[in-house]
Amino acid sequence: MAPGVVERAPAEGAKGKGGDPLTDDEIKRAERIALTRPQFAAGEDVEGRKRPQRLTVDLAEPDPDHLDDPHAPRRADVTFYDYKDDALVTRTVDLETGKVERTATQHGVQPPLVPDENAEAARLLIADPLGAGLKADYKDATGKDLTSPGQLMLTSIVYRASPGAQPAVLDRCGQHRCVRLFPKVPNGSWIDSRSFVIDLSARKVGRLS
Amino acid sequence: MRVNRIGRARGRALTGLLAAGLAFGGTAAAPAVALPRAAAQPAAECSAAYRIEQRLSTGTTWRMCWRYDTHAGLVLERVSYQPPGETRPIKVLNSARLAQIDVPYDDGSVEYSDLTGAGFAQGLSAMTPAECPGGTIKAVKVPNAPDPRHPNVNGLCTTTRSRGHAYRMQSDTGNKVYQAQGKDLLIYTVNKVGWYEYITEWRFQDDGTVNMSIGATGSLSPFDYDAGDGRGWPIGKGARGYATSHSHNVFWRLDFGLDGSSGNRVEQYDSRVSPPARGAQAPSNKTTRTEITKELAGDAQNMRWWRVVSDTGKNKDGHARSYELVPGASSKYLGHDFTRHDVYFTEYNRCEQFASDNLGGCGRGAGKSVDTWVNGQTLTHPVVWVNVGFHHIARDEDQQPMPVHWQGFSIAPRDVTAMNPLTPPALAGQNGRARSGS
C-alpha cells in the first residue's frame, strides 16, 4: 500500500468556526482578555517577573446548555500560574463578547510544565552544587561545558511530595510547583537527573535518596 | 490487548434471533414506528481542515471534527455514523478522548500521570509516510511544543483498513453466498512520554462499532533496570538488568450525543445461569435489566454489560437507539479508588476533565478524580469513563524496540439501525421473523 500523503498545515484564519482549534489570533485575544492590567501587575512568573506565568489556552468545554447547540459561542480557557501565591488560575473567556465568564483559582494543582518553566528549572539545577553530576555527564557526552538550558532538550514530570519520601527542602512540593527533569543531549544520550527535584516556587533544588 | 475485531457477533444468525427469548419485562422498546426526524444540523460543524469524513467502500460514512488539546491530546468531536440506507448522519458522540494514563511502578518508587503531569500531549511525534499506509498525515499545532519554533507536527494519521469478514451467509437455495469484507476508518497519533511511545488508535468500523485502544511501544525506561527487590524481570544476560514492573491504567472519556441529543440514559444487564430445571435439557439463563438512574462506579462481571440509550432517537423498527460498552481485557489496579472500578457514569460537568489529577476547577473541596464525582447525582446527560489496566511485567522480547502492547475496549451499536447496517438489498426484507428461501 502506498505511503501516506503528508498534508500541509492548514492556513488559519483570524477566527475559527464551531469546534475548530483556537487560531493564533484567538489565543492572543483570549490571553489579552483574561489578563487585564491589574492581574498582570499583581502576578509573578517562573523567573520572578511581574506577570503571571502563561500556561495554556484551550477551547473550553461547553456548558451543558450549549452541548446540543450548533451555534454555541466559541470560548477559551486561559490558564496561568501565579508563582506569587502558588495559584493555578483558569479564566473562561467568551471570544465573541470579549468577556471573562468565570475564574477558577486552585491551589495544589500542578499541570505539566511549559518550556519556559523547564528552562528555568534546568537553569536552577545547573547553578546549584547538586547540578555537578549533570554538568559532568554533559561534558562526558559532548566535551563541552554545560552553562545554559538551551544546550539541552528538556522534558519533565511534575513532582509531588509524599510523607517521608523526600528531604525537608522538598516537603512543600505539590503546593509548590516542583519538577524532575529528563534532559537529553540533542542528538545524543539522556542524562539521568531523576534524583533531583527543582522547587520552582522556592527556587531550590533537593535530592531524593 | 488488541481489541479490533471483537465485533461480538453474538450468533446473529436468524435462528439465533428466534431462540434468543430475552425477557425485557415489558419495559423495552415500544414498537411504534417513529417517523424519521427532519434533517438536523450538519454533523460536522468545523472547518474542512479539522473535519474527518470517510466514506468506506462498503457504503458507510463516518464524520467528525478533530482538535488537539494541551493535555488530552487528540479530541474527536461531533462524531456521526451514516450506514447505507440511512438518509442522514446519526450522531453518536459529542466528544471522545483519553482522560488519563496512570503509571504506578510495582516497587512503589514512583507513579506518573502521563496526561496531566508528564506532558503526553506535548510529546506528539511526527510520523513518517510509511507509518500511515494508504492514508493522510495531518499537521497538528501542538501547544507548548518543546521546540516553539516548530509547533506544527505531522502527527495525525487517517487511513482505512480491511478487517476481514463483515458477515457471511449461505443462501438456503442455490449456491449463493452473501459475504462482505469489512472496512474500517483508522485514526491515530503517536505520543512520546519519556521512553515510552503511545499509539492512540480510534477504529471506526463500517458496521458502526468503534474500537479505542492504546498501544505502548518505544523503550522500557533505561533508568529502571534496578528492581532489586523482586518486583522486576531480568531481561539482560543471566540474572541481570531487572526491569521494574508497572501498570498502565488508561482512561477514556466518552460523551454520548446519540441522535443529536445529550439526553441519554444508562442501563445495566446481568445474566444469571441456573442449573437445568426438571424436564429441561440444559441450564437456563435469565437476563435482567437495571436502570442506572444515578451516578455509578461499575464493576465488570461475567455476563454483565451496559448500554447508553437515546432518550429521543429511534430506529426504523421503533426501537430506542443505543450503544453498548464492550469491555476489553483489563488487569484492574486496586491501588487507588479511581482505578478500582471498570467504568464510571457521571453527570456531565464541564470541569470534570481527567480521571485522576484533574486540572479543571470544580470549586473548593471538589474531588480531583472520577471516583469522587460519583456522588448521587441523577443522570440526564451521562458521561462514560472507561478504565482499562495493563500490568507490564517486562520480558526479553521487550528489547528493542519494545513490541506494541495494546489495551482498550469497544462500543457497539445496539438498535441504531433496524437491521445489519450492511445488509445486502436482496435480504432487506428479512427483518423480524425469518422467512425461508433467501
Chai-1 contact restraints between the chains, C-beta under 6 A:
chainA,res_idxA,chainB,res_idxB,connection_type,confidence,min_distance_angstrom,max_distance_angstrom,comment,restraint_id
A,M1,B,P133,contact,1.0,0.0,6.0,A-B,restraint_1
A,M1,B,G134,contact,1.0,0.0,6.0,A-B,restraint_2
A,A2,B,G134,contact,1.0,0.0,6.0,A-B,restraint_3
A,P3,B,P129,contact,1.0,0.0,6.0,A-B,restraint_4
A,P3,B,A130,contact,1.0,0.0,6.0,A-B,restraint_5
A,G4,B,P129,contact,1.0,0.0,6.0,A-B,restraint_6
A,G4,B,C132,contact,1.0,0.0,6.0,A-B,restraint_7
A,G4,B,G135,contact,1.0,0.0,6.0,A-B,restraint_8
A,G4,B,I137,contact,1.0,0.0,6.0,A-B,restraint_9
A,V5,B,T136,contact,1.0,0.0,6.0,A-B,restraint_10
A,V6,B,I137,contact,1.0,0.0,6.0,A-B,restraint_11
A,V6,B,N154,contact,1.0,0.0,6.0,A-B,restraint_12
A,E7,B,T136,contact,1.0,0.0,6.0,A-B,restraint_13
A,E7,B,K138,contact,1.0,0.0,6.0,A-B,restraint_14
A,A9,B,A139,contact,1.0,0.0,6.0,A-B,restraint_15
A,A9,B,N152,contact,1.0,0.0,6.0,A-B,restraint_16
A,P10,B,A49,contact,1.0,0.0,6.0,A-B,restraint_17
A,K17,B,S47,contact,1.0,0.0,6.0,A-B,restraint_18
A,G18,B,E45,contact,1.0,0.0,6.0,A-B,restraint_19
A,G18,B,C46,contact,1.0,0.0,6.0,A-B,restraint_20
A,G19,B,C46,contact,1.0,0.0,6.0,A-B,restraint_21
A,G19,B,C65,contact,1.0,0.0,6.0,A-B,restraint_22
A,G19,B,E77,contact,1.0,0.0,6.0,A-B,restraint_23
A,D20,B,C46,contact,1.0,0.0,6.0,A-B,restraint_24
A,D20,B,S47,contact,1.0,0.0,6.0,A-B,restraint_25
A,D20,B,Y50,contact,1.0,0.0,6.0,A-B,restraint_26
A,P21,B,R67,contact,1.0,0.0,6.0,A-B,restraint_27
A,T56,B,T70,contact,1.0,0.0,6.0,A-B,restraint_28
A,T56,B,P143,contact,1.0,0.0,6.0,A-B,restraint_29
A,D58,B,D69,contact,1.0,0.0,6.0,A-B,restraint_30
A,D58,B,T70,contact,1.0,0.0,6.0,A-B,restraint_31
A,E61,B,R350,contact,1.0,0.0,6.0,A-B,restraint_32
A,P64,B,Y348,contact,1.0,0.0,6.0,A-B,restraint_33
A,L67,B,N94,contact,1.0,0.0,6.0,A-B,restraint_34
A,L67,B,S262,contact,1.0,0.0,6.0,A-B,restraint_35
A,D68,B,S261,contact,1.0,0.0,6.0,A-B,restraint_36
A,D68,B,S262,contact,1.0,0.0,6.0,A-B,restraint_37
A,P70,B,Q41,contact,1.0,0.0,6.0,A-B,restraint_38
A,P70,B,E45,contact,1.0,0.0,6.0,A-B,restraint_39
A,T90,B,G361,contact,1.0,0.0,6.0,A-B,restraint_40
A,A104,B,G361,contact,1.0,0.0,6.0,A-B,restraint_41
A,Q106,B,G361,contact,1.0,0.0,6.0,A-B,restraint_42
A,P111,B,L359,contact,1.0,0.0,6.0,A-B,restraint_43
A,P112,B,G119,contact,1.0,0.0,6.0,A-B,restraint_44
A,V114,B,N144,contact,1.0,0.0,6.0,A-B,restraint_45
A,I157,B,G117,contact,1.0,0.0,6.0,A-B,restraint_46
A,I157,B,A118,contact,1.0,0.0,6.0,A-B,restraint_47
A,V158,B,G117,contact,1.0,0.0,6.0,A-B,restraint_48
A,D192,B,F223,contact,1.0,0.0,6.0,A-B,restraint_49
